[in-house]
Amino acid sequence: MTTFDKYQRTTEHVKDYILEENRFLTRRLAESQQSFELLKFVHFDKSINLETLNDIIVGCTGCLYSMMFYMDRVITNLGESDLLYRLIVRHKDELMKHEALHVTTSVLPEYTVVVYPVSPSQMLADGNSIRNIILIYPTKFVTDEVLDFVKSFMIVNDVLINIVLMRERMYELIETDPLTKLLNRSSWNDNLERIVKSSRPFFILFIDVDDFKTINDTYGHQKGDEVLSITGAWLKNAFQDEDKVFRLGGDEFAVMGKLYSDNVRGLNYKLEKLNDDYKMAIKTFLGIESSISIGALLTNSGKEIETVYAKVDALLYESKLKGKDKLQILNELA
């Protein structure tokens, strides 16, 4: 069985498991019509993410602030500069160790912090789930009735969190290249359509690793995979967090992002250095010689998708015709 077959099978397994899990969770909440309606809302609205779910938690529990720690993210309606935010982060390890409902006023006297554990789905019990939800209330408003409601809402919230996290995991499997962890071709068309139809100018790059077959033949396929992995990681690091980086297949990569008046000049400067920076990175990390060919389009929104794709593809082809290790740019913003 090929790696791709295993990848496809894993994706199908996750989708089947999520459907079964959601059926079970739906039955679990059927006794409460209000909870059932909330479950349907979260389940069927695919745009609901952890940030939206955090707002739902605040609205349902009546707390001032809610915080979730998920992998390297902090999901909260607090600002990073807020005193409460900094205090909670400082006491994070102490607060997150509790396996039962925990109530404390020791973090800040005027506030009561309620920590309750989340029961992760079996599919999410891998250390990357959300372990606890932290709710922050003004102490004068915390009563036994409030705490009883929080306890009852824990059941509903467990379901909501598992739905959102499993959906994120499913999308990650479907839309992520297993080797480089970049977005794959399955997610390319949707992202291309969104950026073309947005109101902002944008850029698209097509990037090929030059003579990749020669690298495989000379150093072996394992080294070839390392080149692809390093290329993906290097591209992610070279561009901004909001830019999208793809592995379209084989040694073909792409980057797209929105353009603002203050970053067009910076992007042009970055593109001019990109080839040299790449060669240095591959030499440093793998000790071999490798280069890339780049086609780059900077343009305005409102274009036909097919036209945009064809232009970038032609730019890449022209770059390779000029001897590889080249950059071909078309700036339609001027």
N, C-alpha and C positions, 0 to 999 in steps of 0.2 A: 504494500500500500504506500502510495506517495505521500509526501508531507502535505500536499494540497488536499488529497483525499481525506487525510486525518483531520485537517483544518475544517473541511466542509462537514465532516461527520460531527466534529465537536460543535460547530455552529448549529446543526440540526438538533443535536442533543439538548443544547441550551434552550433553543426555542421550544422544543417539546416540554422540557422541564418547567419553563416559565409558564406555559399555558396550563399545565397541571397544577403548578403552585398557585397561580391566580384563581383557578377554579376552587381550590381548597380554601384560600383566603376569603373568597367571596362567600362561601358557605359559612365561614367562621363569623362573618360580620352581618349575616342576613337577619339576625334578630333585631338589629337596630337600624331602622330605616334611614335615619340621618347619617349614620356611619356608612351605610350601604351607598347612599347617594354620593358621599365624599369619595368613597372607594372608586365608584364608577367614573367620577370626574377625573381623578388622578390616573386611573387605568387607561381611559380612552383619550385623554389629552396628552399626546406624545411630546408636547413642548414643555411639560412640567419637569423641571430639573430639581436638584437639591436646593438651589436658592429659592425657587418658588415654593417648594415644600416647607422650607424654613419659615416663610411668610405665613403659610397655612397653619403651621404649629403655633406661631405667635397669636394668630387670630382665634384659633380654637381654644387655647389654654388660658388666654387673657394675660400672659406674661408680658413684661416690657421688652425683653430680649431673649433670643434663643441662640444657642451655639452648638454646632456639630463639627467634630474633627474627623475628616475623611482623607486618608492618605496624607498628602502634603498640603491639603486645603483646609481652610477654616471657613465654614458656611455660617454666616451670622448677619443680623441686621445692625450690629454694632460697627462703628468705624474703628479702624486700626489705631487711631490716635486717642480714642476714648479711654478714660482711666479704667472703666470696668473691663474693657477688652484686654488691656494689658495685665490687669490683676488675674483674670481668669486664665490667660495663657501662662502666667507665672505659676499658678496653682494647678495647672492642667494635670500633671501626673498624679497628684494627690486626689483630685476630683474623679479622674477617670478610672481609678482602681476599684470603685465601689460596684458590687454586683447586685445590690438591691437599692431600692429607693433611698436616697440620702438627702437630708435637708440640713443646710448650714448657714449661719450668719457670720462666720468668722472671716470670710473674704472681704466683706465691706459691711460695717454695722448697719447701715440704713437699708441694706438689701438682703433678701433671702435667696440663696442659690439652691435650686432643686435639681438634683442629678438623678436621672433614671436610666436604667440599662435598656438596651435594644436587643431583642432576640433575633439574630440574623438567620436568614434562610440557610439551609445546608449548602447551597451553591455559593454562598457568600462568606461562609465561615472559614476564611483563609487568612485572617489577619488584616485584610484590606476593607473590612466592613466598618460601619459606624457602631461603636461600642456603647456610647452614652449620649444622651441629649442633656444639655445644660440649660435650664430655664432660670431667668432672673426676674424677681418680683420685688417691689417695695415691701419691706417687712410688715408694715402696718396693714397691708391687704392680704397677707397670707393667713388663711384660716383652715380649720380641719376640712371644711367643705371644699375649699380650693384644692387641697392636697388629695382628697378623695376623688375629685374630678380628674386630676392629673393621673392618678393611678388607673382610673377607668379608661382614660384616653390612651394610655400606653398600649393597649391591645390594638386600637385603631391605628396608632402611629407606627407600630411594628409593621403592620400590613403595608401602609403607605411607603415607608422607607424601603422595604424589601421590593416593592413594585418598581420604584424609581431606580434603585441600585441594580436590580436585575435587568432593567431596560438599558441602563448604561452599559452593563457588562455585555449584553447581547449586541448592542450597537458597536461596541468595541471589537467584538469578535467578527462581526460582519464587515465592518468598515476599516479594519486595521490590518496592515500587512504583517504576517507573523514573524518575519525575519527582522525587519527594520523598525517595527512598531509605528510606522508612519501610516497616514491614511492611504487606502488603496484605491484601485480603479473603480470599485463599487461605489465609493463616495464622491468620485470625481465629478460626474455629471451634475449631481444636485448642487454641489458647491460652486461649480462653474456657472450654473443657471442663476444662483443667488447673487453672485458677485457681478455678473453681467447686468442683471436687472436692478441692482442697487442704484442709489442716486449719486454715488461717488465714483471718481476715476479709480482705476485699478491697474495692477500689473500682473502679468503671467510670465513665468519662465518655464521653458522646457530644457532639461539637462540630461545629457547622455554621458556615461563614462566611456571614454575613448578606448577602443581596442580591448573591450572587456573579454572577448573570447580568447585573446592572446594571454590575458592574465590568468584565466582558468586553465588554459593549456600549459602555461609555463609554471605556475605555482600550485595548481590544483584547485578543485572546487571549494574546498574549505577556505582557502585564502580569498577566493572570489567572493564568498559569502561575507568574509570579514571586510572586504572593500565596500560591499554594498551597505553593511551595517554602519561602518565608519562614515560613509557618505551621507547616510540618512541622519545620523547623530550630528554631523557637522552642519548640514543644512538647517536642522532645527535650531542649532545654536547660532547660526549666522543671521537668522531673520527674527523678526519680532514675534512675541507670543501669539498675537492675534492673526499672524499670517499662517496660511495653511500649506503644509508640506506633504507631498504625495510620492509614493512609489507606484508608478503606473504599470510596471511589469519589467522583468529582466533588469537591465541597467538604466531604465528610463525613469527619471524623476521630474517632478513639477513643483512649482511654488506659486501661490497666488496671494494677493493681499490688496487692501484698499490703500489709496493714495490720498494724502493730505498736503496742503500747500507747504507745510514745513518739513515734509520728509521726502519730497521728490529729489532734491539735490543730494540728500544723504543716500538714497537708493542708487542714484547714478554713480556716486563715488564707490559704493559697495560693489556694484556690478563690475566696475572697472578692475577691482582688486580680486574678484571672486576666483578666477582661474588660478592665480598665483597662490592665494590662500589655500585653495583646495590641494594643490600639489604639495605644499608644505605640510599640510595636515596628514595626508596619506604617507608621506615620507617619514614624518615624526612617529606616527602610531604603528605603521606596518613595515616601514623600512623598504618600501618598493616605490617605483616610479609609476604614477598614474595621472591622467589629466581628464578634463571634461570639456565638452562643447555645449554652448549655451545659446538659446534663442530667447530674446526678451522683448515683450511688448508692453508699452505704457500707453494706456488709452482711456477714453471716456466711456461711461456707461451708456446703455441704450443700443448696443450693437447686437447683431445676430450672433447667436452662439457658434454656429457653424463657421461664420466669417472670422470670429476671434480665434477659434481653434486652428483654422487653416493658416492664418497669419503667423501664429507662433510656431506651428509646425514647419512652415516655409523658412522662418528665421533660423531654426535649429538646423535644417537641411543645408542652408547657405553657410552656416558656421562650419559644418563638417566638410563642405566642399572646399573651404578655404584652408584646409590642412589640419583641422581639429585643434584642440586647445585654444579655441577662439570664442569670442563673444560677438553676437550680432544683435544690435538693439534697434528697435523702431519706436520712436517717441512721437505719439500722435497728440500729445498735450500742447505742444508748442504752437 
